[in-house]
Amino acid sequence: MQLIALTGGIAAGKSTIGRRLAELGAHRIDADELARAAVAPGSPGLARVLARFGEHLRTSDGALDRQALGDIVFRDAAALEALNAIVHPEVRRLAEERIAAAVQQRADAVVVYEIPLFVETGAHDSGSGFDWDWVLVADAPAETRVRRMVELRGMAEEEARRRIGNQASDADRRAVADVMIDTSGTEQQTLDQVDAFWRRVTAA
């Protein structure tokens, strides 16, 4: 089994890279999906989030109002830290389950785990418990990412810049990278780099 950590700043193109790796044969795990599962209706994670941030964040169908929660935590560093302390341990447990299942299906599986907050959560540290074979970083200039959030996601420019500012710096991510994928060009240029990386992985 080879375990790849895929990270990058918001709107850096992680999903494009992750999808391509899955098409090529990798088993893809998305930390954002696990984060949603960690606070799904009826989960212990949701109960703890509501206890900390308020029952008003529960929607009429029992789910978490993620937009309202995001409006709170992306403006308050202490609130974001409190949320991460609730969600991250549960996400880790779910990730370990998914990795184990992938290896059970195929001992030589290539698992790519997309972790937007790879640096911020300390997942790159030797004490994280994950034995990474590769750290793959999606890289694009901050201005490019701001433009993508405004044009493709309809986000206000001020909010886009705030979210980038709440994440690790580009330099911090580059410092832990084994391989960087420059996503500032065309989608095909990004995919070509991913294909070249895959050839390295499967030749190892």
Secondary structure, 3 states (H helix, E strand, C coil): CEEEEEEECCCCCHHHHHHHHHHHCCEEEEHHHHHHHHCCCCCHHHHHHHHHHCHHHECCCCCECHHHHHHHHCCCHHHHHHHHHHHHHHHHHHHHHHHHHHHHHCCCCEEEEECCCCCCCCCCCHHHCCCCCEEEEEECCHHHHHHHHHHHHCCCHHHHHHHHHCCCCHHHHHHHCCEEEECCCCHHHHHHHHHHHHHHHHHC
